[in-house]
Structures are given as C-alpha cells and as structure tokens.
Amino acid sequence: MSIDVTVLTALVTLAVLAGASTYLVAKYSRAHAIKIRESLIQRANKHGIVFPEGLSNNELLAQIHEAKRDRKQGQMKAA
C-alpha cells in the first residue's frame, strides 16, 4: 500500500513540475521575445547577413550559425 502511495505522489509531482515548467517557458518567451529578436538581429548584422523581416528567429539563428561556419572554413583554408 505504501509503494502505491509513493508512486502516485511521484507521478503527481512530475505532472505538476512539467506543467509549471511549460508555463514558465511560455511566459519567458512572450516577455523576452523582443530582446531575443534584437539580439539575433545584432548578431546577423555582425556577420553580414541580409534577411527579410518575416524570417523566424529559428531560421535567423540557423543562418547565423551557417555564416559563422562558413567564415571559419574560409579562415582554415587561408591558413
């Protein structure tokens, strides 16, 4: 009987923690979306990336990573 209560308590705890984590991540994303976008735009400008305004943050981040990788490959070939 005590094992059943322990397992039930653990499952309820995990469910509550998962719900709370999801809520906090969504709240953080909404609250900081503008700051995140501005940071990505600064990084894109630093790497000379021209991008349309409709580009999502994930796509912009992928382009930044690709530009960094291309620059490193160019430096390695020059050396």
Jmol script that loads the backbone (N, CA, C; Angstrom):
load data "model"
ATOM      1  N   MET A   1       0.811  -1.187   0.000  1.00  0.00           N
ATOM      2  CA  MET A   1       0.000   0.000   0.000  1.00  0.00           C
ATOM      3  C   MET A   1       0.863   1.264   0.000  1.00  0.00           C
ATOM      4  N   SER A   2       1.959   1.290   0.754  1.00  0.00           N
ATOM      5  CA  SER A   2       2.788   2.492   0.813  1.00  0.00           C
ATOM      6  C   SER A   2       3.537   2.715  -0.505  1.00  0.00           C
ATOM      7  N   ILE A   3       3.836   1.638  -1.237  1.00  0.00           N
ATOM      8  CA  ILE A   3       4.503   1.784  -2.537  1.00  0.00           C
ATOM      9  C   ILE A   3       3.548   2.459  -3.519  1.00  0.00           C
ATOM     10  N   ASP A   4       2.264   2.093  -3.486  1.00  0.00           N
ATOM     11  CA  ASP A   4       1.271   2.713  -4.360  1.00  0.00           C
ATOM     12  C   ASP A   4       1.161   4.211  -4.083  1.00  0.00           C
ATOM     13  N   VAL A   5       1.176   4.583  -2.833  1.00  0.00           N
ATOM     14  CA  VAL A   5       1.074   5.994  -2.458  1.00  0.00           C
ATOM     15  C   VAL A   5       2.333   6.737  -2.909  1.00  0.00           C
ATOM     16  N   THR A   6       3.484   6.107  -2.758  1.00  0.00           N
ATOM     17  CA  THR A   6       4.742   6.722  -3.165  1.00  0.00           C
ATOM     18  C   THR A   6       4.767   6.944  -4.669  1.00  0.00           C
ATOM     19  N   VAL A   7       4.362   5.946  -5.430  1.00  0.00           N
ATOM     20  CA  VAL A   7       4.341   6.063  -6.893  1.00  0.00           C
ATOM     21  C   VAL A   7       3.348   7.135  -7.318  1.00  0.00           C
ATOM     22  N   LEU A   8       2.182   7.157  -6.710  1.00  0.00           N
ATOM     23  CA  LEU A   8       1.178   8.160  -7.032  1.00  0.00           C
ATOM     24  C   LEU A   8       1.691   9.566  -6.713  1.00  0.00           C
ATOM     25  N   THR A   9       2.346   9.719  -5.581  1.00  0.00           N
ATOM     26  CA  THR A   9       2.912  11.012  -5.197  1.00  0.00           C
ATOM     27  C   THR A   9       3.975  11.457  -6.195  1.00  0.00           C
ATOM     28  N   ALA A  10       4.815  10.526  -6.612  1.00  0.00           N
ATOM     29  CA  ALA A  10       5.865  10.847  -7.585  1.00  0.00           C
ATOM     30  C   ALA A  10       5.252  11.269  -8.919  1.00  0.00           C
ATOM     31  N   LEU A  11       4.233  10.582  -9.379  1.00  0.00           N
ATOM     32  CA  LEU A  11       3.595  10.927 -10.649  1.00  0.00           C
ATOM     33  C   LEU A  11       2.916  12.291 -10.585  1.00  0.00           C
ATOM     34  N   VAL A  12       2.244  12.566  -9.487  1.00  0.00           N
ATOM     35  CA  VAL A  12       1.594  13.868  -9.330  1.00  0.00           C
ATOM     36  C   VAL A  12       2.639  14.975  -9.295  1.00  0.00           C
ATOM     37  N   THR A  13       3.721  14.737  -8.584  1.00  0.00           N
ATOM     38  CA  THR A  13       4.800  15.728  -8.509  1.00  0.00           C
ATOM     39  C   THR A  13       5.382  15.995  -9.884  1.00  0.00           C
ATOM     40  N   LEU A  14       5.646  14.948 -10.661  1.00  0.00           N
ATOM     41  CA  LEU A  14       6.181  15.119 -12.011  1.00  0.00           C
ATOM     42  C   LEU A  14       5.210  15.877 -12.910  1.00  0.00           C
ATOM     43  N   ALA A  15       3.945  15.585 -12.796  1.00  0.00           N
ATOM     44  CA  ALA A  15       2.938  16.278 -13.609  1.00  0.00           C
ATOM     45  C   ALA A  15       2.885  17.763 -13.261  1.00  0.00           C
ATOM     46  N   VAL A  16       2.930  18.085 -11.984  1.00  0.00           N
ATOM     47  CA  VAL A  16       2.897  19.484 -11.549  1.00  0.00           C
ATOM     48  C   VAL A  16       4.159  20.207 -12.014  1.00  0.00           C
ATOM     49  N   LEU A  17       5.311  19.579 -11.877  1.00  0.00           N
ATOM     50  CA  LEU A  17       6.561  20.205 -12.322  1.00  0.00           C
ATOM     51  C   LEU A  17       6.576  20.416 -13.830  1.00  0.00           C
ATOM     52  N   ALA A  18       6.065  19.462 -14.589  1.00  0.00           N
ATOM     53  CA  ALA A  18       6.012  19.609 -16.044  1.00  0.00           C
ATOM     54  C   ALA A  18       5.092  20.767 -16.428  1.00  0.00           C
ATOM     55  N   GLY A  19       3.961  20.860 -15.783  1.00  0.00           N
ATOM     56  CA  GLY A  19       3.037  21.963 -16.061  1.00  0.00           C
ATOM     57  C   GLY A  19       3.638  23.312 -15.706  1.00  0.00           C
ATOM     58  N   ALA A  20       4.277  23.386 -14.569  1.00  0.00           N
ATOM     59  CA  ALA A  20       4.895  24.640 -14.140  1.00  0.00           C
ATOM     60  C   ALA A  20       6.033  25.040 -15.076  1.00  0.00           C
ATOM     61  N   SER A  21       6.836  24.085 -15.502  1.00  0.00           N
ATOM     62  CA  SER A  21       7.931  24.370 -16.425  1.00  0.00           C
ATOM     63  C   SER A  21       7.412  24.889 -17.758  1.00  0.00           C
ATOM     64  N   THR A  22       6.384  24.257 -18.282  1.00  0.00           N
ATOM     65  CA  THR A  22       5.794  24.692 -19.543  1.00  0.00           C
ATOM     66  C   THR A  22       5.265  26.112 -19.430  1.00  0.00           C
ATOM     67  N   TYR A  23       4.576  26.404 -18.354  1.00  0.00           N
ATOM     68  CA  TYR A  23       4.033  27.743 -18.129  1.00  0.00           C
ATOM     69  C   TYR A  23       5.155  28.785 -18.057  1.00  0.00           C
ATOM     70  N   LEU A  24       6.212  28.494 -17.304  1.00  0.00           N
ATOM     71  CA  LEU A  24       7.294  29.458 -17.132  1.00  0.00           C
ATOM     72  C   LEU A  24       8.062  29.701 -18.435  1.00  0.00           C
ATOM     73  N   VAL A  25       8.273  28.663 -19.223  1.00  0.00           N
ATOM     74  CA  VAL A  25       8.968  28.819 -20.504  1.00  0.00           C
ATOM     75  C   VAL A  25       8.132  29.673 -21.450  1.00  0.00           C
ATOM     76  N   ALA A  26       6.836  29.425 -21.515  1.00  0.00           N
ATOM     77  CA  ALA A  26       5.964  30.215 -22.379  1.00  0.00           C
ATOM     78  C   ALA A  26       5.928  31.674 -21.926  1.00  0.00           C
ATOM     79  N   LYS A  27       5.864  31.894 -20.636  1.00  0.00           N
ATOM     80  CA  LYS A  27       5.841  33.253 -20.097  1.00  0.00           C
ATOM     81  C   LYS A  27       7.153  33.972 -20.411  1.00  0.00           C
ATOM     82  N   TYR A  28       8.284  33.293 -20.260  1.00  0.00           N
ATOM     83  CA  TYR A  28       9.590  33.880 -20.554  1.00  0.00           C
ATOM     84  C   TYR A  28       9.689  34.232 -22.034  1.00  0.00           C
ATOM     85  N   SER A  29       9.248  33.336 -22.889  1.00  0.00           N
ATOM     86  CA  SER A  29       9.334  33.579 -24.328  1.00  0.00           C
ATOM     87  C   SER A  29       8.518  34.790 -24.732  1.00  0.00           C
ATOM     88  N   ARG A  30       7.332  34.910 -24.190  1.00  0.00           N
ATOM     89  CA  ARG A  30       6.491  36.074 -24.516  1.00  0.00           C
ATOM     90  C   ARG A  30       7.114  37.363 -23.988  1.00  0.00           C
ATOM     91  N   ALA A  31       7.635  37.321 -22.780  1.00  0.00           N
ATOM     92  CA  ALA A  31       8.164  38.528 -22.139  1.00  0.00           C
ATOM     93  C   ALA A  31       9.470  38.993 -22.771  1.00  0.00           C
ATOM     94  N   HIS A  32      10.252  38.085 -23.302  1.00  0.00           N
ATOM     95  CA  HIS A  32      11.572  38.444 -23.799  1.00  0.00           C
ATOM     96  C   HIS A  32      11.718  38.289 -25.310  1.00  0.00           C
ATOM     97  N   ALA A  33      10.629  38.137 -26.015  1.00  0.00           N
ATOM     98  CA  ALA A  33      10.688  37.914 -27.467  1.00  0.00           C
ATOM     99  C   ALA A  33      11.367  39.079 -28.182  1.00  0.00           C
ATOM    100  N   ILE A  34      11.086  40.308 -27.773  1.00  0.00           N
ATOM    101  CA  ILE A  34      11.668  41.469 -28.433  1.00  0.00           C
ATOM    102  C   ILE A  34      13.174  41.521 -28.187  1.00  0.00           C
ATOM    103  N   LYS A  35      13.596  41.261 -26.963  1.00  0.00           N
ATOM    104  CA  LYS A  35      15.029  41.270 -26.648  1.00  0.00           C
ATOM    105  C   LYS A  35      15.763  40.178 -27.411  1.00  0.00           C
ATOM    106  N   ILE A  36      15.158  39.010 -27.496  1.00  0.00           N
ATOM    107  CA  ILE A  36      15.773  37.894 -28.218  1.00  0.00           C
ATOM    108  C   ILE A  36      15.922  38.257 -29.688  1.00  0.00           C
ATOM    109  N   ARG A  37      14.871  38.838 -30.294  1.00  0.00           N
ATOM    110  CA  ARG A  37      14.908  39.217 -31.706  1.00  0.00           C
ATOM    111  C   ARG A  37      15.975  40.276 -31.955  1.00  0.00           C
ATOM    112  N   GLU A  38      16.055  41.287 -31.092  1.00  0.00           N
ATOM    113  CA  GLU A  38      17.064  42.335 -31.244  1.00  0.00           C
ATOM    114  C   GLU A  38      18.472  41.765 -31.166  1.00  0.00           C
ATOM    115  N   SER A  39      18.681  40.840 -30.261  1.00  0.00           N
ATOM    116  CA  SER A  39      19.987  40.197 -30.133  1.00  0.00           C
ATOM    117  C   SER A  39      20.344  39.428 -31.395  1.00  0.00           C
ATOM    118  N   LEU A  40      19.380  38.712 -31.944  1.00  0.00           N
ATOM    119  CA  LEU A  40      19.632  37.962 -33.180  1.00  0.00           C
ATOM    120  C   LEU A  40      19.923  38.902 -34.350  1.00  0.00           C
ATOM    121  N   ILE A  41      19.217  40.021 -34.421  1.00  0.00           N
ATOM    122  CA  ILE A  41      19.456  40.986 -35.494  1.00  0.00           C
ATOM    123  C   ILE A  41      20.862  41.571 -35.382  1.00  0.00           C
ATOM    124  N   GLN A  42      21.298  41.880 -34.170  1.00  0.00           N
ATOM    125  CA  GLN A  42      22.658  42.396 -33.974  1.00  0.00           C
ATOM    126  C   GLN A  42      23.692  41.372 -34.409  1.00  0.00           C
ATOM    127  N   ARG A  43      23.474  40.116 -34.039  1.00  0.00           N
ATOM    128  CA  ARG A  43      24.412  39.059 -34.432  1.00  0.00           C
ATOM    129  C   ARG A  43      24.427  38.872 -35.945  1.00  0.00           C
ATOM    130  N   ALA A  44      23.256  38.965 -36.578  1.00  0.00           N
ATOM    131  CA  ALA A  44      23.179  38.823 -38.037  1.00  0.00           C
ATOM    132  C   ALA A  44      23.923  39.968 -38.720  1.00  0.00           C
ATOM    133  N   ASN A  45      23.738  41.188 -38.226  1.00  0.00           N
ATOM    134  CA  ASN A  45      24.447  42.333 -38.803  1.00  0.00           C
ATOM    135  C   ASN A  45      25.953  42.185 -38.624  1.00  0.00           C
ATOM    136  N   LYS A  46      26.379  41.657 -37.506  1.00  0.00           N
ATOM    137  CA  LYS A  46      27.811  41.453 -37.237  1.00  0.00           C
ATOM    138  C   LYS A  46      28.424  40.504 -38.258  1.00  0.00           C
ATOM    139  N   HIS A  47      27.647  39.506 -38.680  1.00  0.00           N
ATOM    140  CA  HIS A  47      28.147  38.517 -39.633  1.00  0.00           C
ATOM    141  C   HIS A  47      27.785  38.858 -41.074  1.00  0.00           C
ATOM    142  N   GLY A  48      27.191  40.028 -41.302  1.00  0.00           N
ATOM    143  CA  GLY A  48      26.876  40.478 -42.646  1.00  0.00           C
ATOM    144  C   GLY A  48      25.746  39.728 -43.317  1.00  0.00           C
ATOM    145  N   ILE A  49      24.787  39.285 -42.546  1.00  0.00           N
ATOM    146  CA  ILE A  49      23.664  38.525 -43.091  1.00  0.00           C
ATOM    147  C   ILE A  49      22.537  39.494 -43.429  1.00  0.00           C
ATOM    148  N   VAL A  50      22.044  39.398 -44.672  1.00  0.00           N
ATOM    149  CA  VAL A  50      20.880  40.172 -45.085  1.00  0.00           C
ATOM    150  C   VAL A  50      19.688  39.223 -45.029  1.00  0.00           C
ATOM    151  N   PHE A  51      18.629  39.638 -44.347  1.00  0.00           N
ATOM    152  CA  PHE A  51      17.495  38.743 -44.140  1.00  0.00           C
ATOM    153  C   PHE A  51      16.192  39.520 -44.240  1.00  0.00           C
ATOM    154  N   PRO A  52      15.124  38.871 -44.697  1.00  0.00           N
ATOM    155  CA  PRO A  52      13.815  39.535 -44.729  1.00  0.00           C
ATOM    156  C   PRO A  52      13.228  39.631 -43.322  1.00  0.00           C
ATOM    157  N   GLU A  53      12.367  40.592 -43.106  1.00  0.00           N
ATOM    158  CA  GLU A  53      11.765  40.791 -41.785  1.00  0.00           C
ATOM    159  C   GLU A  53      10.879  39.627 -41.360  1.00  0.00           C
ATOM    160  N   GLY A  54      10.318  38.900 -42.320  1.00  0.00           N
ATOM    161  CA  GLY A  54       9.416  37.803 -41.998  1.00  0.00           C
ATOM    162  C   GLY A  54      10.116  36.538 -41.546  1.00  0.00           C
ATOM    163  N   LEU A  55      11.419  36.547 -41.510  1.00  0.00           N
ATOM    164  CA  LEU A  55      12.188  35.364 -41.129  1.00  0.00           C
ATOM    165  C   LEU A  55      12.008  35.083 -39.641  1.00  0.00           C
ATOM    166  N   SER A  56      11.755  33.830 -39.299  1.00  0.00           N
ATOM    167  CA  SER A  56      11.556  33.481 -37.887  1.00  0.00           C
ATOM    168  C   SER A  56      12.886  33.501 -37.146  1.00  0.00           C
ATOM    169  N   ASN A  57      12.811  33.531 -35.833  1.00  0.00           N
ATOM    170  CA  ASN A  57      14.028  33.537 -35.016  1.00  0.00           C
ATOM    171  C   ASN A  57      14.856  32.277 -35.237  1.00  0.00           C
ATOM    172  N   ASN A  58      14.200  31.128 -35.369  1.00  0.00           N
ATOM    173  CA  ASN A  58      14.928  29.879 -35.577  1.00  0.00           C
ATOM    174  C   ASN A  58      15.653  29.879 -36.918  1.00  0.00           C
ATOM    175  N   GLU A  59      14.993  30.380 -37.951  1.00  0.00           N
ATOM    176  CA  GLU A  59      15.631  30.442 -39.268  1.00  0.00           C
ATOM    177  C   GLU A  59      16.792  31.427 -39.264  1.00  0.00           C
ATOM    178  N   LEU A  60      16.610  32.562 -38.586  1.00  0.00           N
ATOM    179  CA  LEU A  60      17.677  33.551 -38.492  1.00  0.00           C
ATOM    180  C   LEU A  60      18.865  32.988 -37.723  1.00  0.00           C
ATOM    181  N   LEU A  61      18.601  32.277 -36.652  1.00  0.00           N
ATOM    182  CA  LEU A  61      19.672  31.650 -35.882  1.00  0.00           C
ATOM    183  C   LEU A  61      20.421  30.622 -36.726  1.00  0.00           C
ATOM    184  N   ALA A  62      19.705  29.869 -37.549  1.00  0.00           N
ATOM    185  CA  ALA A  62      20.347  28.889 -38.433  1.00  0.00           C
ATOM    186  C   ALA A  62      21.251  29.591 -39.445  1.00  0.00           C
ATOM    187  N   GLN A  63      20.815  30.722 -39.972  1.00  0.00           N
ATOM    188  CA  GLN A  63      21.646  31.470 -40.918  1.00  0.00           C
ATOM    189  C   GLN A  63      22.894  32.021 -40.247  1.00  0.00           C
ATOM    190  N   ILE A  64      22.750  32.465 -39.003  1.00  0.00           N
ATOM    191  CA  ILE A  64      23.912  32.974 -38.262  1.00  0.00           C
ATOM    192  C   ILE A  64      24.929  31.856 -38.055  1.00  0.00           C
ATOM    193  N   HIS A  65      24.451  30.678 -37.660  1.00  0.00           N
ATOM    194  CA  HIS A  65      25.360  29.546 -37.463  1.00  0.00           C
ATOM    195  C   HIS A  65      26.052  29.169 -38.775  1.00  0.00           C
ATOM    196  N   GLU A  66      25.308  29.190 -39.856  1.00  0.00           N
ATOM    197  CA  GLU A  66      25.891  28.853 -41.156  1.00  0.00           C
ATOM    198  C   GLU A  66      26.953  29.868 -41.565  1.00  0.00           C
ATOM    199  N   ALA A  67      26.683  31.155 -41.328  1.00  0.00           N
ATOM    200  CA  ALA A  67      27.657  32.199 -41.660  1.00  0.00           C
ATOM    201  C   ALA A  67      28.919  32.050 -40.823  1.00  0.00           C
ATOM    202  N   LYS A  68      28.762  31.729 -39.543  1.00  0.00           N
ATOM    203  CA  LYS A  68      29.925  31.520 -38.682  1.00  0.00           C
ATOM    204  C   LYS A  68      30.741  30.322 -39.153  1.00  0.00           C
ATOM    205  N   ARG A  69      30.037  29.243 -39.527  1.00  0.00           N
ATOM    206  CA  ARG A  69      30.719  28.041 -40.006  1.00  0.00           C
ATOM    207  C   ARG A  69      31.466  28.323 -41.310  1.00  0.00           C
ATOM    208  N   ASP A  70      30.827  29.060 -42.227  1.00  0.00           N
ATOM    209  CA  ASP A  70      31.472  29.407 -43.497  1.00  0.00           C
ATOM    210  C   ASP A  70      32.704  30.268 -43.267  1.00  0.00           C
ATOM    211  N   ARG A  71      32.609  31.225 -42.334  1.00  0.00           N
ATOM    212  CA  ARG A  71      33.755  32.085 -42.047  1.00  0.00           C
ATOM    213  C   ARG A  71      34.917  31.273 -41.475  1.00  0.00           C
ATOM    214  N   LYS A  72      34.609  30.339 -40.586  1.00  0.00           N
ATOM    215  CA  LYS A  72      35.670  29.503 -40.010  1.00  0.00           C
ATOM    216  C   LYS A  72      36.313  28.633 -41.077  1.00  0.00           C
ATOM    217  N   GLN A  73      35.508  28.088 -41.992  1.00  0.00           N
ATOM    218  CA  GLN A  73      36.043  27.257 -43.070  1.00  0.00           C
ATOM    219  C   GLN A  73      36.951  28.091 -43.969  1.00  0.00           C
ATOM    220  N   GLY A  74      36.560  29.336 -44.241  1.00  0.00           N
ATOM    221  CA  GLY A  74      37.384  30.221 -45.056  1.00  0.00           C
ATOM    222  C   GLY A  74      38.693  30.558 -44.386  1.00  0.00           C
ATOM    223  N   GLN A  75      38.669  30.757 -43.086  1.00  0.00           N
ATOM    224  CA  GLN A  75      39.896  31.051 -42.340  1.00  0.00           C
ATOM    225  C   GLN A  75      40.816  29.839 -42.305  1.00  0.00           C
ATOM    226  N   MET A  76      40.242  28.649 -42.200  1.00  0.00           N
ATOM    227  CA  MET A  76      41.066  27.446 -42.152  1.00  0.00           C
ATOM    228  C   MET A  76      41.733  27.195 -43.508  1.00  0.00           C
ATOM    229  N   LYS A  77      41.018  27.474 -44.606  1.00  0.00           N
ATOM    230  CA  LYS A  77      41.596  27.289 -45.941  1.00  0.00           C
ATOM    231  C   LYS A  77      42.687  28.318 -46.217  1.00  0.00           C
ATOM    232  N   ALA A  78      42.533  29.532 -45.676  1.00  0.00           N
ATOM    233  CA  ALA A  78      43.515  30.582 -45.890  1.00  0.00           C
ATOM    234  C   ALA A  78      44.793  30.316 -45.104  1.00  0.00           C
ATOM    235  N   ALA A  79      44.685  29.573 -44.028  1.00  0.00           N
ATOM    236  CA  ALA A  79      45.857  29.346 -43.161  1.00  0.00           C
ATOM    237  C   ALA A  79      46.758  28.278 -43.680  1.00  0.00           C
TER     238      ALA A  79
END
end "model"
wireframe off; spacefill off
backbone 0.3
color backbone group
